[in-house]
Amino acid sequence: MLHRRRVAGLISAALAFVSVGLAHPGTAQAAPGTSVTTAVTEKLLNQNALTGRGVSPQETRVRITREKGGTWAFGTAVVVAPKKEGAAPTGAVFVARAEGGAWTVAFDGEPAFADLAAASPVVTAYEKKLFASARTAADAEVAGAEGSSGDLVQPLANGDFRTGMALPWSTGASWTLTGGGHQWDGASGPYSSVDFAGGDQAVRAARAGAAYTLCSGFVRVIHDRGYASDYYHLTGHINANGAAVSQGTFLGNTGTNVACGGSATGRHVHFGLRQNNAYVPIADHGIGGWVFYTTGSYAGYAMHGSTTRGAGSALTNYGALGLTQGIVDANGGGAVNKRSGPGTGYAVVGSVADGAVVTVSCSRNGTSHEGRFGVTSLWDRLSDGTWISDAYLWTGYNGAVNGTC
């Protein structure tokens, strides 16, 4: 369950697009004769996140990693961060096409990015399918429409906080949450990022996707459903240009690498959550079996069921939560009763412990109950045929995650 009362208070930041003679909504089209590097730089510096910061073109790094015939280009673009605490580089993966002497540019996460990539001869088949998944999910009009992966797809944002991500280290291991929710770059946007340290220091992909090294120490993995995850301060990291990675693939080691700006007083990974070309609040999102909450800059906590861990505490990576799974939250109790039907009028047929991960087969309305986040009449039928109230199950979505019974 994710109650509407919590959803209503969330802020979602979005990056704007340059709008000069647009060839496609969400693209930037440079003047004829402009080089692709200049076109990408102009688009990068015109994002809302950089407005008013006085960033000059000299602070940007555009790297073309693939091109063909002078009409197609693909690569990365980064704004180097100032050398100060809390800062981090801002970057994008881009695809560009030249027509009539003018370059049209789109950044990862934008609808136009998927469309341009689909037509580009320098984008791999794997990347095209991955980028298109964001459009497929965003355009889904019916909650519960089945995606190509077999997982159920709900509309992005709007109360859907399922990421399908693990924490960025080995499943079953514990690392320290050294910094609660804070801005990615220390200057703008929501509290999208957290800091982790410890363990074996090996940073791993939180979910499968395509990996890109944007600059030294800075790796981005683009996932399905419009999500991406960012990792900064890495040492000994991969040099990736769209490499297909699995959840758990090694990306680099924690470090104090600030080659692209910012600062780091101790080795860690600066982990950020993105969706649809914007950093989004990490609050209320489930990652690695934990739900994150923010109480202030670098402050907050994570919950697994009723277990709460604040900054400075160890978090065990429980792995990714499936899109039709939930974490039992007994709201301080030790267990939740399972019943033979959707309501307290049905017989108790067992119990399930706080923090347990369960799979939902379908849902329907029954008797109303109040859990941690409010009141609901929704009940969930588990994979073993028993039922529990959705009031005591965190799924990351305020509704049925696997259709109705």
C-alpha positions as CSV (number, residue, x, y, z in Angstrom):
1,M,0.0,0.0,0.0
2,L,1.0,3.6,-0.6
3,H,-1.6,5.9,0.7
4,R,-2.8,8.9,-1.2
5,R,-2.1,11.1,1.8
6,R,1.6,10.5,1.4
7,V,1.5,10.7,-2.4
8,A,-0.2,14.1,-2.4
9,G,2.7,15.8,-0.6
10,L,5.5,14.8,-3.0
11,I,7.2,17.1,-5.5
12,S,8.4,15.9,-8.9
13,A,11.1,18.0,-10.6
14,A,11.2,18.0,-14.4
15,L,13.8,19.4,-16.8
16,A,12.6,21.7,-19.5
17,F,13.6,21.5,-23.1
18,V,15.0,24.1,-25.6
19,S,12.2,25.2,-27.9
20,V,13.8,26.8,-31.0
21,G,12.1,25.6,-34.1
22,L,11.3,22.2,-32.7
23,A,11.3,19.3,-35.1
24,H,9.7,17.1,-32.4
25,P,8.2,17.9,-29.0
26,G,11.1,17.7,-26.4
27,T,13.9,18.1,-28.9
28,A,16.2,21.1,-29.4
29,Q,17.0,22.1,-32.9
30,A,20.1,24.2,-33.4
31,A,20.6,26.9,-36.2
32,P,21.8,25.6,-39.5
33,G,25.6,25.3,-39.6
34,T,25.9,24.7,-35.9
35,S,28.1,21.7,-34.9
36,V,26.7,18.8,-33.0
37,T,28.9,19.7,-30.1
38,T,27.5,23.2,-30.0
39,A,24.0,22.0,-30.4
40,V,24.3,19.6,-27.5
41,T,26.0,22.2,-25.3
42,E,23.2,24.7,-25.9
43,K,20.6,22.3,-25.0
44,L,22.5,21.2,-21.9
45,L,22.9,24.7,-20.6
46,N,19.2,25.6,-21.2
47,Q,17.9,23.0,-18.8
48,N,15.9,24.3,-15.9
49,A,18.3,22.7,-13.4
50,L,21.1,25.1,-14.6
51,T,19.0,28.3,-15.1
52,G,20.5,31.2,-13.2
53,R,23.7,29.4,-12.2
54,G,25.9,31.2,-14.8
55,V,27.4,28.0,-16.2
56,S,29.6,28.7,-19.2
57,P,30.2,26.4,-22.2
58,Q,33.8,26.0,-20.9
59,E,32.3,24.0,-18.0
60,T,30.8,21.4,-20.2
61,R,32.2,18.3,-21.7
62,V,30.5,16.8,-24.8
63,R,31.8,13.4,-26.0
64,I,30.7,11.9,-29.2
65,T,31.0,8.1,-28.9
66,R,29.2,7.0,-32.1
67,E,28.5,8.8,-35.4
68,K,27.6,8.0,-39.0
69,G,27.7,9.9,-42.2
70,G,27.7,13.3,-40.5
71,T,24.0,13.0,-39.9
72,W,23.8,10.9,-36.7
73,A,25.6,11.2,-33.4
74,F,25.4,9.6,-30.0
75,G,27.3,10.4,-26.8
76,T,27.4,12.0,-23.4
77,A,27.3,15.6,-22.2
78,V,28.3,16.8,-18.7
79,V,28.4,20.0,-16.8
80,V,31.4,19.9,-14.4
81,A,30.4,20.7,-10.8
82,P,32.1,23.4,-8.8
83,K,34.7,22.2,-6.3
84,K,32.5,22.5,-3.2
85,E,30.7,20.2,-0.7
86,G,27.5,18.6,-1.9
87,A,28.1,19.4,-5.6
88,A,28.1,16.8,-8.4
89,P,28.2,16.9,-12.1
90,T,25.0,17.1,-14.2
91,G,24.9,15.0,-17.4
92,A,22.9,13.4,-20.1
93,V,23.2,10.7,-22.8
94,F,22.2,12.2,-26.1
95,V,21.2,11.2,-29.6
96,A,21.3,13.8,-32.5
97,R,20.3,13.9,-36.1
98,A,21.3,16.5,-38.8
99,E,18.7,17.5,-41.4
100,G,18.9,20.5,-43.6
101,G,22.2,21.4,-42.0
102,A,20.6,21.7,-38.5
103,W,21.1,19.3,-35.6
104,T,18.1,18.0,-33.6
105,V,19.1,16.8,-30.1
106,A,17.3,14.8,-27.5
107,F,18.4,13.6,-24.0
108,D,17.8,10.3,-22.3
109,G,14.4,10.1,-20.6
110,E,12.7,12.5,-23.0
111,P,10.0,11.1,-25.2
112,A,11.8,12.4,-28.3
113,F,15.0,10.5,-27.2
114,A,13.2,7.1,-27.7
115,D,11.8,8.3,-31.1
116,L,15.2,9.5,-32.4
117,A,17.0,6.5,-31.1
118,A,14.5,4.2,-32.8
119,A,15.4,5.7,-36.2
120,S,19.2,6.0,-35.5
121,P,21.6,3.5,-37.2
122,V,24.2,4.1,-34.4
123,V,21.9,2.9,-31.5
124,T,21.9,-0.8,-30.8
125,A,18.7,-3.0,-30.9
126,Y,19.0,-3.5,-27.1
127,E,19.2,0.2,-26.5
128,K,16.2,0.9,-28.7
129,K,14.0,-1.6,-26.9
130,L,15.1,-0.3,-23.5
131,F,14.5,3.4,-24.4
132,A,11.1,2.5,-25.9
133,S,10.0,0.9,-22.6
134,A,9.7,4.3,-21.1
135,R,7.3,5.4,-23.7
136,T,5.3,2.2,-23.5
137,A,4.9,2.6,-19.7
138,A,4.2,6.3,-19.8
139,D,1.5,5.8,-22.5
140,A,-0.2,3.0,-20.8
141,E,-3.8,4.1,-20.1
142,V,-4.9,1.0,-18.2
143,A,-3.3,0.2,-14.9
144,G,-2.0,-3.4,-15.0
145,A,-1.4,-3.6,-18.8
146,E,1.2,-6.2,-19.4
147,G,4.6,-5.1,-20.7
148,S,6.9,-7.0,-23.0
149,S,8.9,-8.3,-20.0
150,G,5.9,-10.0,-18.5
151,D,5.9,-7.6,-15.5
152,L,2.8,-5.5,-14.9
153,V,3.3,-1.9,-15.9
154,Q,1.6,1.0,-14.2
155,P,1.7,4.6,-15.3
156,L,4.9,6.2,-14.2
157,A,4.9,8.7,-11.3
158,N,1.4,9.5,-10.1
159,G,1.7,7.4,-7.1
160,D,3.8,4.5,-8.6
161,F,7.0,4.2,-6.6
162,R,8.1,0.7,-7.6
163,T,11.6,0.8,-9.0
164,G,12.5,-2.8,-9.3
165,M,15.9,-1.9,-8.0
166,A,18.2,-3.5,-5.5
167,L,20.7,-1.4,-3.4
168,P,23.9,-0.8,-5.3
169,W,26.0,-3.6,-3.7
170,S,25.8,-7.4,-3.4
171,T,22.5,-8.9,-2.3
172,G,22.6,-10.0,1.3
173,A,25.4,-7.7,2.3
174,S,25.1,-4.7,4.5
175,W,26.5,-1.2,3.9
176,T,26.1,2.0,5.8
177,L,23.7,4.8,4.9
178,T,26.1,7.7,5.4
179,G,23.9,10.4,4.1
180,G,20.1,10.7,3.9
181,G,18.2,12.3,1.0
182,H,19.8,15.3,-0.6
183,Q,20.1,17.0,-3.9
184,W,22.2,15.3,-6.6
185,D,24.3,18.4,-7.4
186,G,23.9,20.5,-4.2
187,A,22.3,23.4,-6.1
188,S,18.9,22.4,-7.5
189,G,16.2,19.8,-7.7
190,P,14.6,17.4,-5.2
191,Y,16.3,15.2,-2.6
192,S,17.0,12.5,-5.1
193,S,20.2,11.0,-3.7
194,V,21.7,9.2,-0.8
195,D,25.3,8.2,0.1
196,F,26.5,4.7,0.9
197,A,29.8,3.4,2.2
198,G,31.4,0.3,3.6
199,G,31.1,-3.4,2.7
200,D,33.5,-4.7,0.1
201,Q,33.4,-1.2,-1.6
202,A,32.2,-2.8,-4.9
203,V,29.4,-0.7,-6.4
204,R,27.0,-2.7,-8.5
205,A,24.1,-1.9,-10.8
206,A,20.8,-1.5,-9.0
207,R,18.8,-2.9,-11.9
208,A,19.5,-4.2,-15.4
209,G,20.0,-1.7,-18.1
210,A,22.5,0.1,-20.4
211,A,25.5,1.7,-18.7
212,Y,27.3,4.8,-19.7
213,T,30.4,6.5,-18.3
214,L,29.6,10.2,-18.4
215,C,32.9,11.3,-17.0
216,S,35.6,10.1,-14.6
217,G,33.9,8.6,-11.5
218,F,30.4,9.1,-13.0
219,V,28.4,6.2,-14.3
220,R,24.7,6.2,-15.3
221,V,22.6,3.1,-15.9
222,I,19.4,3.6,-17.9
223,H,16.7,1.1,-16.9
224,D,13.3,0.2,-18.2
225,R,10.0,2.1,-17.3
226,G,11.7,5.5,-17.6
227,Y,14.1,5.0,-14.6
228,A,17.8,5.6,-14.5
229,S,20.3,5.4,-11.6
230,D,23.5,7.6,-11.2
231,Y,26.7,6.7,-9.4
232,Y,29.4,9.2,-8.6
233,H,32.9,9.2,-6.8
234,L,33.7,5.8,-8.3
235,T,37.3,4.6,-8.7
236,G,38.4,1.7,-10.9
237,H,35.1,2.1,-12.7
238,I,34.0,0.6,-16.0
239,N,34.3,2.6,-19.2
240,A,30.9,1.9,-20.7
241,N,29.2,3.1,-23.9
242,G,25.8,1.4,-23.7
243,A,27.0,-1.8,-22.3
244,A,24.2,-4.1,-21.3
245,V,24.4,-4.8,-17.6
246,S,22.5,-7.0,-15.2
247,Q,21.4,-6.2,-11.7
248,G,24.5,-6.7,-9.6
249,T,27.0,-6.0,-12.4
250,F,30.2,-4.4,-11.1
251,L,30.4,-0.6,-12.0
252,G,33.3,0.5,-9.9
253,N,34.5,0.9,-6.3
254,T,33.5,3.6,-3.8
255,G,36.0,6.4,-3.7
256,T,36.6,10.1,-3.4
257,N,36.9,10.8,-7.2
258,V,36.0,14.4,-7.9
259,A,37.5,14.7,-11.4
260,C,34.2,16.1,-12.6
261,G,33.7,18.4,-9.6
262,G,32.2,18.3,-6.1
263,S,34.0,17.1,-3.0
264,A,34.3,13.9,-1.0
265,T,35.8,13.6,2.5
266,G,35.6,9.9,2.7
267,R,35.1,7.1,0.1
268,H,31.5,6.4,-0.7
269,V,29.1,6.2,-3.6
270,H,26.8,9.1,-4.3
271,F,23.6,7.3,-5.6
272,G,20.9,9.2,-7.4
273,L,17.4,8.3,-8.7
274,R,16.1,9.6,-12.0
275,Q,12.9,9.2,-13.9
276,N,11.9,10.6,-17.3
277,N,15.0,12.9,-17.7
278,A,14.8,14.4,-14.2
279,Y,16.1,13.6,-10.7
280,V,13.1,12.6,-8.6
281,P,12.6,12.5,-4.8
282,I,14.0,9.3,-3.5
283,A,11.4,9.5,-0.7
284,D,8.7,6.8,-0.8
285,H,10.6,4.8,-3.4
286,G,11.4,1.2,-2.6
287,I,15.0,0.1,-3.3
288,G,16.6,-3.1,-2.1
289,G,13.7,-3.9,0.2
290,W,13.9,-0.5,1.9
291,V,11.5,2.5,1.6
292,F,13.3,5.8,1.9
293,Y,12.0,8.9,3.6
294,T,13.6,12.4,3.9
295,T,13.3,14.8,6.8
296,G,15.8,17.4,5.6
297,S,19.0,17.7,3.6
298,Y,21.2,14.7,4.3
299,A,18.6,13.6,6.9
300,G,16.0,10.9,6.9
301,Y,15.7,7.2,7.3
302,A,14.8,3.9,5.5
303,M,12.1,1.3,6.5
304,H,11.8,-2.4,5.9
305,G,8.4,-3.3,7.3
306,S,8.4,-1.7,10.7
307,T,12.2,-1.7,11.0
308,T,13.6,1.8,10.8
309,R,17.2,2.7,10.1
310,G,18.6,6.3,10.0
311,A,21.7,7.8,8.6
312,G,24.8,6.1,10.1
313,S,23.0,2.8,10.3
314,A,23.6,-0.4,8.3
315,L,21.1,-1.5,5.6
316,T,21.0,-5.0,4.3
317,N,20.4,-5.3,0.6
318,Y,17.4,-7.6,0.4
319,G,17.4,-7.4,-3.4
320,A,14.9,-6.0,-5.9
321,L,11.2,-6.1,-5.0
322,G,9.1,-7.5,-7.9
323,L,6.4,-5.3,-9.4
324,T,3.7,-7.6,-8.0
325,Q,5.4,-8.1,-4.6
326,G,5.1,-6.3,-1.3
327,I,6.8,-6.0,2.1
328,V,4.6,-6.8,5.1
329,D,4.4,-3.8,7.4
330,A,2.6,-4.8,10.6
331,N,2.7,-1.2,11.8
332,G,4.8,-2.0,14.8
333,G,3.3,-5.5,15.4
334,G,5.1,-8.8,14.9
335,A,2.9,-10.3,12.3
336,V,-0.2,-9.9,10.2
337,N,-3.1,-12.5,10.1
338,K,-3.8,-14.2,6.8
339,R,-7.4,-15.0,6.1
340,S,-9.4,-17.3,3.8
341,G,-11.1,-14.3,2.2
342,P,-10.9,-10.5,1.8
343,G,-12.2,-9.5,5.2
344,T,-12.2,-10.1,9.0
345,G,-15.3,-12.1,8.6
346,Y,-13.2,-14.9,7.0
347,A,-11.3,-17.4,9.0
348,V,-7.7,-16.9,10.1
349,V,-5.6,-19.4,8.3
350,G,-2.1,-18.4,9.4
351,S,0.1,-15.3,9.7
352,V,3.0,-13.6,8.0
353,A,5.8,-11.9,9.8
354,D,6.6,-8.2,9.6
355,G,9.2,-7.5,6.9
356,A,8.4,-10.6,4.9
357,V,8.2,-10.3,1.1
358,V,5.0,-11.7,-0.4
359,T,3.7,-12.0,-4.0
360,V,0.2,-10.7,-4.8
361,S,-1.9,-12.7,-7.2
362,C,-4.8,-10.2,-7.4
363,S,-6.8,-7.8,-5.2
364,R,-10.4,-6.9,-4.3
365,N,-12.3,-4.8,-1.8
366,G,-13.3,-6.1,1.6
367,T,-13.4,-4.8,5.2
368,S,-11.5,-1.5,5.8
369,H,-8.4,-1.2,8.0
370,E,-5.9,1.4,9.0
371,G,-2.2,0.9,8.5
372,R,0.8,3.1,8.8
373,F,-0.3,5.4,6.0
374,G,-4.1,5.5,6.3
375,V,-7.3,3.5,5.7
376,T,-8.0,1.2,2.8
377,S,-10.6,-1.4,2.0
378,L,-8.3,-3.2,-0.5
379,W,-7.3,-6.8,0.2
380,D,-4.6,-8.7,-1.5
381,R,-4.7,-12.4,-2.4
382,L,-1.3,-13.9,-2.0
383,S,0.4,-16.5,-4.1
384,D,-0.5,-19.2,-1.5
385,G,-4.2,-18.4,-1.8
386,T,-4.5,-16.6,1.5
387,W,-5.5,-12.9,2.0
388,I,-4.2,-9.9,3.9
389,S,-5.3,-6.3,4.1
390,D,-3.4,-4.0,1.8
391,A,-3.2,-1.6,4.8
392,Y,-0.4,-3.9,6.1
393,L,1.5,-4.3,2.8
394,W,3.9,-1.9,1.2
395,T,3.9,-2.3,-2.6
396,G,4.9,1.1,-3.7
397,Y,1.6,1.6,-5.5
398,N,-1.7,2.9,-4.3
399,G,-3.9,0.3,-5.8
400,A,-4.0,-3.3,-7.1
401,V,-0.5,-4.3,-8.4
402,N,-1.7,-7.4,-10.2
403,G,-5.2,-6.8,-11.3
404,T,-8.5,-7.5,-9.5
405,C,-9.9,-10.9,-8.5
